[in-house]
Structures are given as C-alpha cells and as structure tokens.
Amino acid sequence: MTDFDVTEYFEHRRVQVNAALDAALAQSEDDPGRLREAMRYAVLDGGKRMRPLLVVAACEAVGGSVEAALPAACAIEMVHAYSLVHDDLPAMDDDVERRGKPTVHVAFGDANAILVGDALLTHAFTTLASGATAAPDGRLLQAVVSLAHHSGIDGMVGGQALDLQVGQDVDDLAMLERVHALKTGGLYAASGAMGALSGGAQDEVAARLEAFGLAFGIAFQHADDVLDDDQPALREKALGRVDELTANCLDQVASLGEAAEPLRGIARWVAHRAHAAHRGEIKD
Ligand code: GRG
C-alpha cells in the first residue's frame, strides 16, 4: 500500500484527455445538420472519463507516455459516448437527461442522434489510427482489432442485446455478470489492452491489462447497480464479487512495479465506490 493519490491523478489526466477530445472533435464551418456540434455536445462537457483514464494508466504502467495513450483514450470515449446517445433514444431507454443536460435526441432530434452515434463510432477509429506513429510496429492494428471486437457483437452491442433479452430483474449472479462483462466490461477490456499496446507492451502484458480492464468493468457495473438501486436481490453477492474482482485486478499488475500505481488506485477506487454507495455515502 502506498500513498498514491488517485483523485489527484484523475484530475490531472482528465485535463489532458479533455484537451485531446476537444482537438479530435474540432468544430468547423462545414457542419451539415449541425452534426459536428452535436458530436461535441455528446462527448465534451461532462462524464467521468473512466475509460480514457484506464487507457492512460495502462500505457503509463508499461512505460509509455500520456501522449502515446491519447488517441486510444479519445477513441474509447467516443465509442462510449455513442453508446450513451443510442441508449438514450426513445426506442431504447427513452431518457431525457444525461450528464446533467438534455440528451442528444432531445437537443438535436432523434434522426440526428442516430447519426451522431454512427459518426462517433467511425470517428473513433479515425482517431485511434491517427496514433500510428505512437503505437510501435503492429500494435496499432492489434488495438484496432481490440476496439472493434469489444465494441461490437462480441462485446458492448452483444451485451446490450443480451440485456434486453434477459430483462431487468436477473436472479442469477452468473447471468448478470455475463451481461456486465459484455456490455460494460468490453470497453474497459479494450481500454486496458489499447493502453498497453499504445505503450509498446508485449502480448502477454497487453493480455494482463485487458483482463484487468474486464474485471474492473464488471466491478464498475456492480457499483453502478448499487448507485442506481438495480438488482437489489443480488446486492450482497455483488459486493462480495466487487472485492474479488478488485483483488483480481491487483493480481494482474502485481509484477509491474511502481509504474502501475495509477492502475492499482483505479482498482481500489471502484471497490470504494461500490461500498460507499451501499452505505449511502455517495449518489453518483
Ligand atoms: C445502445 C449500442 C448500445 C449500447 C448500449 C453502454 C450501454 C450499452 C448503454 C448505456 C447505459 C448503461 C447503464 C450502460 C452501462 C455502462 C455504464 C455504467 C454507462 C455509464 O458510464 P459512466 O458512469 O458514464 O462511465 P459517464 O457519463 O461518467 O461517462
């Protein structure tokens, strides 16, 4: 246990991630249907940026720089933001507020919200590929494959479909975690893997940080369930799993030394979040 200050780390790295996102989603006079404006509205100004922070921390853990991680960090946040825009649509959750402001379809219309999601998903890959000089040799291609795999049918989109299929009140922890692993864990797994690859990690280390991301993502979703008071019947079991998943995260990075302190801080952060939410000490 060290005195690493994860809150301070989050604050500093968030500033760098937000500046990179602002640049990657530059406004232009050429803005058909105000789509660029809507993309900026969906991504900038709000959100915890946990997925990009994990990308940056994973890159630093293997000796890479923050700058090398930023293309992948921006890409994962764009995919995440696209999923939120589509998830908020009337045909999905029909939510009117997100990140403290009207949802994209409320502010820009349903058709534009669909296009915003589509454009963010594709722009994510343009942004990731812009890091070609940062990610050494074939690792950029591996990062592209990881992002595509974990975002699509074998990850987030497949998890959303499974979630819709099994419904709200799941009474089986294993089934619940299958949904969590795909729907939420997928993007965190891609974050760990892409961060490691951006920093030049070998395959074995990238696989460990992908596993870190997956375990973290499942724990993150358990914490989110506690905050939203979802799945109350499985609460005690889920809190126990958060502790196991956190321990699993710490195991994955045990051999990485001091450089992995931000990742350890992130793992401990999610355990604290879940338990503090359960005690009613935090609401968001
Ligand atoms: C519609 C393709 C499609 C996928 C939807 C991610 C998702 C799948 C839906 C969003 C709704 C939801 C509750 C997803 C679970 C993941 C999650 C906890 C999202 C919220 O992430 P935070 O807390 O949000 O990181 P911020 O705003 O901080 O970025």
py3Dmol code that shows the C-alpha trace and the ligand (Angstrom):
import py3Dmol

protein = """\
ATOM      1  CA  MET A   1       0.000   0.000   0.000  1.00  0.00           C
ATOM      2  CA  THR A   2       1.426   3.398  -0.962  1.00  0.00           C
ATOM      3  CA  ASP A   3       0.170   6.949  -0.534  1.00  0.00           C
ATOM      4  CA  PHE A   4      -0.575   7.329  -4.257  1.00  0.00           C
ATOM      5  CA  ASP A   5      -3.317   9.966  -4.657  1.00  0.00           C
ATOM      6  CA  VAL A   6      -5.722   8.630  -7.288  1.00  0.00           C
ATOM      7  CA  THR A   7      -8.018  11.666  -7.073  1.00  0.00           C
ATOM      8  CA  GLU A   8      -5.177  13.992  -7.992  1.00  0.00           C
ATOM      9  CA  TYR A   9      -4.115  11.601 -10.766  1.00  0.00           C
ATOM     10  CA  PHE A  10      -7.664  11.600 -12.177  1.00  0.00           C
ATOM     11  CA  GLU A  11      -7.818  15.410 -12.114  1.00  0.00           C
ATOM     12  CA  HIS A  12      -4.538  15.885 -13.985  1.00  0.00           C
ATOM     13  CA  ARG A  13      -5.105  13.211 -16.587  1.00  0.00           C
ATOM     14  CA  ARG A  14      -8.716  14.313 -17.183  1.00  0.00           C
ATOM     15  CA  VAL A  15      -7.462  17.760 -18.222  1.00  0.00           C
ATOM     16  CA  GLN A  16      -5.162  16.139 -20.805  1.00  0.00           C
ATOM     17  CA  VAL A  17      -7.873  13.773 -22.072  1.00  0.00           C
ATOM     18  CA  ASN A  18     -10.416  16.596 -22.361  1.00  0.00           C
ATOM     19  CA  ALA A  19      -7.994  18.765 -24.351  1.00  0.00           C
ATOM     20  CA  ALA A  20      -7.302  15.858 -26.723  1.00  0.00           C
ATOM     21  CA  LEU A  21     -11.032  15.186 -27.166  1.00  0.00           C
ATOM     22  CA  ASP A  22     -11.659  18.860 -27.882  1.00  0.00           C
ATOM     23  CA  ALA A  23      -8.985  18.765 -30.592  1.00  0.00           C
ATOM     24  CA  ALA A  24     -10.157  15.448 -32.058  1.00  0.00           C
ATOM     25  CA  LEU A  25     -13.703  16.807 -32.401  1.00  0.00           C
ATOM     26  CA  ALA A  26     -12.839  20.223 -33.798  1.00  0.00           C
ATOM     27  CA  GLN A  27     -15.729  22.449 -34.811  1.00  0.00           C
ATOM     28  CA  SER A  28     -15.879  23.510 -38.461  1.00  0.00           C
ATOM     29  CA  GLU A  29     -17.996  25.799 -40.642  1.00  0.00           C
ATOM     30  CA  ASP A  30     -18.643  22.696 -42.731  1.00  0.00           C
ATOM     31  CA  ASP A  31     -21.248  21.233 -40.388  1.00  0.00           C
ATOM     32  CA  PRO A  32     -24.136  19.529 -42.190  1.00  0.00           C
ATOM     33  CA  GLY A  33     -27.205  19.237 -39.971  1.00  0.00           C
ATOM     34  CA  ARG A  34     -25.160  20.646 -37.062  1.00  0.00           C
ATOM     35  CA  LEU A  35     -23.770  17.147 -36.687  1.00  0.00           C
ATOM     36  CA  ARG A  36     -20.283  18.212 -35.579  1.00  0.00           C
ATOM     37  CA  GLU A  37     -21.837  20.469 -32.968  1.00  0.00           C
ATOM     38  CA  ALA A  38     -23.993  17.570 -31.753  1.00  0.00           C
ATOM     39  CA  MET A  39     -20.978  15.249 -31.589  1.00  0.00           C
ATOM     40  CA  ARG A  40     -19.146  17.771 -29.425  1.00  0.00           C
ATOM     41  CA  TYR A  41     -22.273  18.142 -27.283  1.00  0.00           C
ATOM     42  CA  ALA A  42     -22.387  14.356 -26.777  1.00  0.00           C
ATOM     43  CA  VAL A  43     -18.739  13.978 -25.794  1.00  0.00           C
ATOM     44  CA  LEU A  44     -17.411  17.188 -24.236  1.00  0.00           C
ATOM     45  CA  ASP A  45     -18.514  18.849 -21.017  1.00  0.00           C
ATOM     46  CA  GLY A  46     -19.386  16.029 -18.636  1.00  0.00           C
ATOM     47  CA  GLY A  47     -18.635  12.437 -17.825  1.00  0.00           C
ATOM     48  CA  LYS A  48     -16.086  10.871 -15.507  1.00  0.00           C
ATOM     49  CA  ARG A  49     -13.768   9.754 -18.364  1.00  0.00           C
ATOM     50  CA  MET A  50     -13.056   6.460 -16.582  1.00  0.00           C
ATOM     51  CA  ARG A  51     -12.364   4.510 -19.772  1.00  0.00           C
ATOM     52  CA  PRO A  52      -9.794   7.021 -21.129  1.00  0.00           C
ATOM     53  CA  LEU A  53      -8.205   7.241 -17.682  1.00  0.00           C
ATOM     54  CA  LEU A  54      -7.759   3.479 -17.728  1.00  0.00           C
ATOM     55  CA  VAL A  55      -6.171   3.697 -21.198  1.00  0.00           C
ATOM     56  CA  VAL A  56      -3.690   6.306 -19.964  1.00  0.00           C
ATOM     57  CA  ALA A  57      -2.913   4.440 -16.739  1.00  0.00           C
ATOM     58  CA  ALA A  58      -2.342   1.177 -18.642  1.00  0.00           C
ATOM     59  CA  CYS A  59       0.009   2.937 -21.054  1.00  0.00           C
ATOM     60  CA  GLU A  60       1.964   4.514 -18.200  1.00  0.00           C
ATOM     61  CA  ALA A  61       2.099   1.162 -16.377  1.00  0.00           C
ATOM     62  CA  VAL A  62       4.132  -0.326 -19.236  1.00  0.00           C
ATOM     63  CA  GLY A  63       6.433   2.689 -19.517  1.00  0.00           C
ATOM     64  CA  GLY A  64       4.558   4.623 -22.234  1.00  0.00           C
ATOM     65  CA  SER A  65       3.816   8.341 -22.188  1.00  0.00           C
ATOM     66  CA  VAL A  66       0.457  10.054 -21.684  1.00  0.00           C
ATOM     67  CA  GLU A  67       0.727  11.451 -25.228  1.00  0.00           C
ATOM     68  CA  ALA A  68       1.091   7.968 -26.712  1.00  0.00           C
ATOM     69  CA  ALA A  69      -2.153   6.935 -24.987  1.00  0.00           C
ATOM     70  CA  LEU A  70      -4.300   9.874 -26.068  1.00  0.00           C
ATOM     71  CA  PRO A  71      -5.503   8.609 -29.493  1.00  0.00           C
ATOM     72  CA  ALA A  72      -6.802   5.377 -27.926  1.00  0.00           C
ATOM     73  CA  ALA A  73      -8.134   7.297 -24.904  1.00  0.00           C
ATOM     74  CA  CYS A  74     -10.172   9.581 -27.177  1.00  0.00           C
ATOM     75  CA  ALA A  75     -11.336   6.660 -29.310  1.00  0.00           C
ATOM     76  CA  ILE A  76     -12.750   4.717 -26.371  1.00  0.00           C
ATOM     77  CA  GLU A  77     -14.587   7.779 -25.053  1.00  0.00           C
ATOM     78  CA  MET A  78     -16.145   8.337 -28.484  1.00  0.00           C
ATOM     79  CA  VAL A  79     -17.412   4.748 -28.605  1.00  0.00           C
ATOM     80  CA  HIS A  80     -18.731   5.100 -25.052  1.00  0.00           C
ATOM     81  CA  ALA A  81     -20.466   8.404 -25.867  1.00  0.00           C
ATOM     82  CA  TYR A  82     -22.033   6.883 -28.997  1.00  0.00           C
ATOM     83  CA  SER A  83     -23.463   4.040 -26.896  1.00  0.00           C
ATOM     84  CA  LEU A  84     -24.962   6.516 -24.435  1.00  0.00           C
ATOM     85  CA  VAL A  85     -26.543   8.576 -27.231  1.00  0.00           C
ATOM     86  CA  HIS A  86     -28.133   5.486 -28.769  1.00  0.00           C
ATOM     87  CA  ASP A  87     -29.101   4.028 -25.395  1.00  0.00           C
ATOM     88  CA  ASP A  88     -30.978   7.240 -24.509  1.00  0.00           C
ATOM     89  CA  LEU A  89     -33.117   7.155 -27.682  1.00  0.00           C
ATOM     90  CA  PRO A  90     -36.883   6.653 -27.373  1.00  0.00           C
ATOM     91  CA  ALA A  91     -36.553   3.162 -28.916  1.00  0.00           C
ATOM     92  CA  MET A  92     -34.113   2.167 -26.138  1.00  0.00           C
ATOM     93  CA  ASP A  93     -34.273   3.747 -22.656  1.00  0.00           C
ATOM     94  CA  ASP A  94     -36.036   6.962 -23.676  1.00  0.00           C
ATOM     95  CA  ASP A  95     -34.022   9.185 -21.319  1.00  0.00           C
ATOM     96  CA  VAL A  96     -34.310  12.968 -21.449  1.00  0.00           C
ATOM     97  CA  GLU A  97     -31.270  13.885 -19.370  1.00  0.00           C
ATOM     98  CA  ARG A  98     -27.644  12.731 -19.433  1.00  0.00           C
ATOM     99  CA  ARG A  99     -24.576  14.231 -17.763  1.00  0.00           C
ATOM    100  CA  GLY A 100     -26.753  16.998 -16.304  1.00  0.00           C
ATOM    101  CA  LYS A 101     -28.122  18.269 -19.622  1.00  0.00           C
ATOM    102  CA  PRO A 102     -30.787  17.271 -22.167  1.00  0.00           C
ATOM    103  CA  THR A 103     -29.948  14.085 -24.058  1.00  0.00           C
ATOM    104  CA  VAL A 104     -28.736  14.436 -27.647  1.00  0.00           C
ATOM    105  CA  HIS A 105     -32.065  13.423 -29.225  1.00  0.00           C
ATOM    106  CA  VAL A 106     -33.892  15.962 -27.059  1.00  0.00           C
ATOM    107  CA  ALA A 107     -31.466  18.738 -28.040  1.00  0.00           C
ATOM    108  CA  PHE A 108     -30.904  17.798 -31.711  1.00  0.00           C
ATOM    109  CA  GLY A 109     -33.727  15.397 -32.705  1.00  0.00           C
ATOM    110  CA  ASP A 110     -33.946  11.592 -32.994  1.00  0.00           C
ATOM    111  CA  ALA A 111     -32.547  11.301 -36.528  1.00  0.00           C
ATOM    112  CA  ASN A 112     -29.526  13.425 -35.673  1.00  0.00           C
ATOM    113  CA  ALA A 113     -28.922  11.416 -32.501  1.00  0.00           C
ATOM    114  CA  ILE A 114     -28.728   8.225 -34.573  1.00  0.00           C
ATOM    115  CA  LEU A 115     -26.276   9.924 -36.931  1.00  0.00           C
ATOM    116  CA  VAL A 116     -24.229  11.315 -34.023  1.00  0.00           C
ATOM    117  CA  GLY A 117     -23.774   7.783 -32.710  1.00  0.00           C
ATOM    118  CA  ASP A 118     -22.818   6.453 -36.139  1.00  0.00           C
ATOM    119  CA  ALA A 119     -20.378   9.307 -36.725  1.00  0.00           C
ATOM    120  CA  LEU A 120     -18.763   8.960 -33.295  1.00  0.00           C
ATOM    121  CA  LEU A 121     -18.237   5.224 -33.784  1.00  0.00           C
ATOM    122  CA  THR A 122     -16.479   5.712 -37.100  1.00  0.00           C
ATOM    123  CA  HIS A 123     -14.567   8.790 -35.944  1.00  0.00           C
ATOM    124  CA  ALA A 124     -13.254   6.726 -33.033  1.00  0.00           C
ATOM    125  CA  PHE A 125     -11.350   4.551 -35.491  1.00  0.00           C
ATOM    126  CA  THR A 126     -10.003   7.553 -37.409  1.00  0.00           C
ATOM    127  CA  THR A 127      -8.775   8.979 -34.110  1.00  0.00           C
ATOM    128  CA  LEU A 128      -7.213   5.710 -32.980  1.00  0.00           C
ATOM    129  CA  ALA A 129      -5.445   5.323 -36.335  1.00  0.00           C
ATOM    130  CA  SER A 130      -4.070   8.850 -36.003  1.00  0.00           C
ATOM    131  CA  GLY A 131      -1.853   7.380 -33.289  1.00  0.00           C
ATOM    132  CA  ALA A 132       0.021   5.314 -35.879  1.00  0.00           C
ATOM    133  CA  THR A 133       3.284   6.997 -35.020  1.00  0.00           C
ATOM    134  CA  ALA A 134       2.766   6.463 -31.283  1.00  0.00           C
ATOM    135  CA  ALA A 135       1.936   2.750 -31.234  1.00  0.00           C
ATOM    136  CA  PRO A 136       5.036   0.802 -32.219  1.00  0.00           C
ATOM    137  CA  ASP A 137       5.031  -1.717 -35.142  1.00  0.00           C
ATOM    138  CA  GLY A 138       1.951  -3.969 -35.454  1.00  0.00           C
ATOM    139  CA  ARG A 139       0.444  -2.940 -32.139  1.00  0.00           C
ATOM    140  CA  LEU A 140      -1.795  -0.281 -33.668  1.00  0.00           C
ATOM    141  CA  LEU A 141      -3.513  -2.966 -35.730  1.00  0.00           C
ATOM    142  CA  GLN A 142      -3.971  -5.053 -32.566  1.00  0.00           C
ATOM    143  CA  ALA A 143      -5.502  -2.015 -30.864  1.00  0.00           C
ATOM    144  CA  VAL A 144      -7.931  -1.512 -33.771  1.00  0.00           C
ATOM    145  CA  VAL A 145      -8.984  -5.159 -33.603  1.00  0.00           C
ATOM    146  CA  SER A 146      -9.401  -4.940 -29.815  1.00  0.00           C
ATOM    147  CA  LEU A 147     -11.614  -1.847 -30.049  1.00  0.00           C
ATOM    148  CA  ALA A 148     -13.768  -3.353 -32.811  1.00  0.00           C
ATOM    149  CA  HIS A 149     -14.069  -6.708 -31.025  1.00  0.00           C
ATOM    150  CA  HIS A 150     -15.063  -5.302 -27.636  1.00  0.00           C
ATOM    151  CA  SER A 151     -17.441  -2.685 -29.069  1.00  0.00           C
ATOM    152  CA  GLY A 152     -19.465  -4.967 -31.330  1.00  0.00           C
ATOM    153  CA  ILE A 153     -21.425  -8.202 -31.218  1.00  0.00           C
ATOM    154  CA  ASP A 154     -18.771  -9.929 -29.057  1.00  0.00           C
ATOM    155  CA  GLY A 155     -18.727  -7.001 -26.632  1.00  0.00           C
ATOM    156  CA  MET A 156     -20.846  -3.976 -25.850  1.00  0.00           C
ATOM    157  CA  VAL A 157     -23.501  -4.319 -28.558  1.00  0.00           C
ATOM    158  CA  GLY A 158     -23.880  -8.058 -27.885  1.00  0.00           C
ATOM    159  CA  GLY A 159     -24.165  -7.273 -24.163  1.00  0.00           C
ATOM    160  CA  GLN A 160     -26.889  -4.741 -24.792  1.00  0.00           C
ATOM    161  CA  ALA A 161     -28.799  -7.333 -26.842  1.00  0.00           C
ATOM    162  CA  LEU A 162     -28.395  -9.926 -24.071  1.00  0.00           C
ATOM    163  CA  ASP A 163     -29.511  -7.364 -21.509  1.00  0.00           C
ATOM    164  CA  LEU A 164     -32.686  -6.656 -23.489  1.00  0.00           C
ATOM    165  CA  GLN A 165     -33.274 -10.392 -23.811  1.00  0.00           C
ATOM    166  CA  VAL A 166     -32.891 -11.348 -20.131  1.00  0.00           C
ATOM    167  CA  GLY A 167     -34.792  -8.312 -18.797  1.00  0.00           C
ATOM    168  CA  GLN A 168     -34.489  -6.210 -15.670  1.00  0.00           C
ATOM    169  CA  ASP A 169     -34.603  -8.475 -12.634  1.00  0.00           C
ATOM    170  CA  VAL A 170     -31.979 -11.139 -13.081  1.00  0.00           C
ATOM    171  CA  ASP A 171     -31.814 -13.547 -10.128  1.00  0.00           C
ATOM    172  CA  ASP A 172     -28.681 -15.393 -11.208  1.00  0.00           C
ATOM    173  CA  LEU A 173     -25.333 -13.721 -10.497  1.00  0.00           C
ATOM    174  CA  ALA A 174     -23.546 -15.651 -13.268  1.00  0.00           C
ATOM    175  CA  MET A 175     -26.060 -14.450 -15.876  1.00  0.00           C
ATOM    176  CA  LEU A 176     -25.891 -10.897 -14.536  1.00  0.00           C
ATOM    177  CA  GLU A 177     -22.102 -10.928 -14.837  1.00  0.00           C
ATOM    178  CA  ARG A 178     -22.307 -12.268 -18.385  1.00  0.00           C
ATOM    179  CA  VAL A 179     -24.266  -9.155 -19.295  1.00  0.00           C
ATOM    180  CA  HIS A 180     -21.942  -6.890 -17.294  1.00  0.00           C
ATOM    181  CA  ALA A 181     -18.842  -8.458 -18.849  1.00  0.00           C
ATOM    182  CA  LEU A 182     -20.042  -7.793 -22.388  1.00  0.00           C
ATOM    183  CA  LYS A 183     -21.994  -4.571 -22.047  1.00  0.00           C
ATOM    184  CA  THR A 184     -19.705  -2.683 -19.665  1.00  0.00           C
ATOM    185  CA  GLY A 185     -16.610  -4.874 -19.331  1.00  0.00           C
ATOM    186  CA  GLY A 186     -15.976  -4.898 -23.069  1.00  0.00           C
ATOM    187  CA  LEU A 187     -14.998  -1.238 -23.350  1.00  0.00           C
ATOM    188  CA  TYR A 188     -12.875  -1.440 -20.198  1.00  0.00           C
ATOM    189  CA  ALA A 189     -11.115  -4.563 -21.526  1.00  0.00           C
ATOM    190  CA  ALA A 190     -10.368  -2.683 -24.757  1.00  0.00           C
ATOM    191  CA  SER A 191      -9.129   0.264 -22.662  1.00  0.00           C
ATOM    192  CA  GLY A 192      -6.615  -1.899 -20.798  1.00  0.00           C
ATOM    193  CA  ALA A 193      -5.430  -3.628 -23.961  1.00  0.00           C
ATOM    194  CA  MET A 194      -5.171  -0.450 -26.074  1.00  0.00           C
ATOM    195  CA  GLY A 195      -3.384   1.437 -23.315  1.00  0.00           C
ATOM    196  CA  ALA A 196      -0.804  -1.331 -23.004  1.00  0.00           C
ATOM    197  CA  LEU A 197      -0.364  -1.588 -26.786  1.00  0.00           C
ATOM    198  CA  SER A 198      -0.008   2.204 -27.106  1.00  0.00           C
ATOM    199  CA  GLY A 199       2.825   1.990 -24.587  1.00  0.00           C
ATOM    200  CA  GLY A 200       4.584  -0.747 -26.569  1.00  0.00           C
ATOM    201  CA  ALA A 201       3.727  -3.706 -24.313  1.00  0.00           C
ATOM    202  CA  GLN A 202       4.368  -7.287 -25.341  1.00  0.00           C
ATOM    203  CA  ASP A 203       1.336  -9.540 -25.948  1.00  0.00           C
ATOM    204  CA  GLU A 204       1.466 -11.188 -22.519  1.00  0.00           C
ATOM    205  CA  VAL A 205       1.344  -7.854 -20.693  1.00  0.00           C
ATOM    206  CA  ALA A 206      -1.361  -6.497 -23.018  1.00  0.00           C
ATOM    207  CA  ALA A 207      -3.433  -9.605 -22.235  1.00  0.00           C
ATOM    208  CA  ARG A 208      -2.995  -8.991 -18.498  1.00  0.00           C
ATOM    209  CA  LEU A 209      -4.148  -5.392 -18.803  1.00  0.00           C
ATOM    210  CA  GLU A 210      -7.089  -6.480 -20.945  1.00  0.00           C
ATOM    211  CA  ALA A 211      -8.023  -8.910 -18.124  1.00  0.00           C
ATOM    212  CA  PHE A 212      -7.567  -6.067 -15.619  1.00  0.00           C
ATOM    213  CA  GLY A 213      -9.994  -3.952 -17.672  1.00  0.00           C
ATOM    214  CA  LEU A 214     -12.576  -6.721 -17.898  1.00  0.00           C
ATOM    215  CA  ALA A 215     -12.550  -7.383 -14.142  1.00  0.00           C
ATOM    216  CA  PHE A 216     -12.639  -3.643 -13.434  1.00  0.00           C
ATOM    217  CA  GLY A 217     -15.551  -3.178 -15.856  1.00  0.00           C
ATOM    218  CA  ILE A 218     -17.665  -5.861 -14.190  1.00  0.00           C
ATOM    219  CA  ALA A 219     -16.949  -4.316 -10.780  1.00  0.00           C
ATOM    220  CA  PHE A 220     -17.743  -0.852 -12.196  1.00  0.00           C
ATOM    221  CA  GLN A 221     -21.152  -2.095 -13.359  1.00  0.00           C
ATOM    222  CA  HIS A 222     -21.864  -3.693  -9.954  1.00  0.00           C
ATOM    223  CA  ALA A 223     -21.057  -0.309  -8.377  1.00  0.00           C
ATOM    224  CA  ASP A 224     -23.331   1.403 -10.896  1.00  0.00           C
ATOM    225  CA  ASP A 225     -26.131  -1.026  -9.984  1.00  0.00           C
ATOM    226  CA  VAL A 226     -25.710  -0.126  -6.301  1.00  0.00           C
ATOM    227  CA  LEU A 227     -25.834   3.600  -7.154  1.00  0.00           C
ATOM    228  CA  ASP A 228     -28.989   3.109  -9.274  1.00  0.00           C
ATOM    229  CA  ASP A 229     -30.513   0.597  -6.826  1.00  0.00           C
ATOM    230  CA  ASP A 230     -30.695  -2.009  -9.615  1.00  0.00           C
ATOM    231  CA  GLN A 231     -30.561  -5.762  -8.899  1.00  0.00           C
ATOM    232  CA  PRO A 232     -31.263  -5.377  -5.139  1.00  0.00           C
ATOM    233  CA  ALA A 233     -31.783  -9.133  -4.687  1.00  0.00           C
ATOM    234  CA  LEU A 234     -28.147  -9.782  -5.622  1.00  0.00           C
ATOM    235  CA  ARG A 235     -26.668  -6.854  -3.643  1.00  0.00           C
ATOM    236  CA  GLU A 236     -24.649  -8.738  -1.002  1.00  0.00           C
ATOM    237  CA  LYS A 237     -23.286 -11.227  -3.523  1.00  0.00           C
ATOM    238  CA  ALA A 238     -22.404  -8.430  -5.924  1.00  0.00           C
ATOM    239  CA  LEU A 239     -20.479  -6.525  -3.234  1.00  0.00           C
ATOM    240  CA  GLY A 240     -18.519  -9.687  -2.468  1.00  0.00           C
ATOM    241  CA  ARG A 241     -17.742 -10.030  -6.155  1.00  0.00           C
ATOM    242  CA  VAL A 242     -16.504  -6.428  -6.311  1.00  0.00           C
ATOM    243  CA  ASP A 243     -13.879  -7.320  -3.705  1.00  0.00           C
ATOM    244  CA  GLU A 244     -12.874 -10.460  -5.628  1.00  0.00           C
ATOM    245  CA  LEU A 245     -12.708  -8.568  -8.919  1.00  0.00           C
ATOM    246  CA  THR A 246     -10.601  -5.820  -7.324  1.00  0.00           C
ATOM    247  CA  ALA A 247      -8.195  -8.444  -5.986  1.00  0.00           C
ATOM    248  CA  ASN A 248      -8.067  -9.936  -9.472  1.00  0.00           C
ATOM    249  CA  CYS A 249      -7.168  -6.523 -10.926  1.00  0.00           C
ATOM    250  CA  LEU A 250      -4.365  -6.123  -8.370  1.00  0.00           C
ATOM    251  CA  ASP A 251      -3.052  -9.614  -9.213  1.00  0.00           C
ATOM    252  CA  GLN A 252      -2.883  -8.790 -12.921  1.00  0.00           C
ATOM    253  CA  VAL A 253      -0.489  -5.894 -12.264  1.00  0.00           C
ATOM    254  CA  ALA A 254       1.494  -7.389  -9.365  1.00  0.00           C
ATOM    255  CA  SER A 255       4.653  -7.708 -11.480  1.00  0.00           C
ATOM    256  CA  LEU A 256       4.523  -4.176 -12.947  1.00  0.00           C
ATOM    257  CA  GLY A 257       6.067  -2.286 -10.052  1.00  0.00           C
ATOM    258  CA  GLU A 258       5.723   1.411  -9.223  1.00  0.00           C
ATOM    259  CA  ALA A 259       4.551   2.416 -12.714  1.00  0.00           C
ATOM    260  CA  ALA A 260       1.300   0.506 -12.142  1.00  0.00           C
ATOM    261  CA  GLU A 261       0.325   2.558  -9.067  1.00  0.00           C
ATOM    262  CA  PRO A 262      -2.326   4.507 -11.060  1.00  0.00           C
ATOM    263  CA  LEU A 263      -3.902   1.199 -12.137  1.00  0.00           C
ATOM    264  CA  ARG A 264      -3.893  -0.033  -8.535  1.00  0.00           C
ATOM    265  CA  GLY A 265      -5.502   3.251  -7.495  1.00  0.00           C
ATOM    266  CA  ILE A 266      -8.195   2.808 -10.134  1.00  0.00           C
ATOM    267  CA  ALA A 267      -8.919  -0.741  -8.932  1.00  0.00           C
ATOM    268  CA  ARG A 268      -9.226   0.406  -5.313  1.00  0.00           C
ATOM    269  CA  TRP A 269     -11.389   3.343  -6.444  1.00  0.00           C
ATOM    270  CA  VAL A 270     -14.114   1.042  -7.794  1.00  0.00           C
ATOM    271  CA  ALA A 271     -14.212  -1.051  -4.610  1.00  0.00           C
ATOM    272  CA  HIS A 272     -14.515   2.092  -2.531  1.00  0.00           C
ATOM    273  CA  ARG A 273     -17.230   3.407  -4.881  1.00  0.00           C
ATOM    274  CA  ALA A 274     -19.352   0.242  -4.584  1.00  0.00           C
ATOM    275  CA  HIS A 275     -19.131   0.042  -0.788  1.00  0.00           C
ATOM    276  CA  ALA A 276     -19.594   3.798  -0.249  1.00  0.00           C
ATOM    277  CA  ALA A 277     -22.686   3.691  -2.492  1.00  0.00           C
ATOM    278  CA  HIS A 278     -24.023   0.754  -0.469  1.00  0.00           C
ATOM    279  CA  ARG A 279     -23.579   2.755   2.748  1.00  0.00           C
ATOM    280  CA  GLY A 280     -25.423   5.664   1.096  1.00  0.00           C
ATOM    281  CA  GLU A 281     -22.352   7.923   1.247  1.00  0.00           C
ATOM    282  CA  ILE A 282     -22.251   8.723  -2.491  1.00  0.00           C
ATOM    283  CA  LYS A 283     -25.007   9.133  -5.062  1.00  0.00           C
ATOM    284  CA  ASP A 284     -23.044   9.444  -8.325  1.00  0.00           C
TER     285      ASP A 284
END
"""
ligand_1 = """\
29
GRG
C -27.001 1.180 -27.449
C -25.052 0.175 -28.718
C -25.704 0.472 -27.458
C -25.126 0.080 -26.341
C -25.621 0.465 -25.073
C -23.241 1.183 -22.635
C -24.638 0.884 -22.997
C -24.845 -0.145 -23.977
C -25.689 1.586 -22.539
C -25.582 2.744 -21.644
C -26.407 2.601 -20.417
C -25.698 1.883 -19.323
C -26.253 1.930 -17.961
C -24.635 1.224 -19.600
C -23.823 0.515 -18.662
C -22.482 1.129 -18.684
C -22.483 2.380 -17.888
C -22.444 2.263 -16.418
C -22.525 3.535 -18.523
C -22.369 4.822 -17.833
O -20.974 5.006 -17.773
P -20.279 6.115 -16.871
O -20.791 6.046 -15.476
O -20.808 7.453 -17.545
O -18.825 5.975 -17.050
P -20.048 8.840 -17.740
O -21.151 9.819 -18.061
O -19.336 9.183 -16.458
O -19.117 8.670 -18.880
"""
view = py3Dmol.view(width=600, height=400)
view.addModel(protein, "pdb")
view.setStyle({"model": 0}, {"cartoon": {"style": "trace"}})
view.addModel(ligand_1, "xyz")
view.setStyle({"model": 1}, {"stick": {}})
view.zoomTo()
view.show()
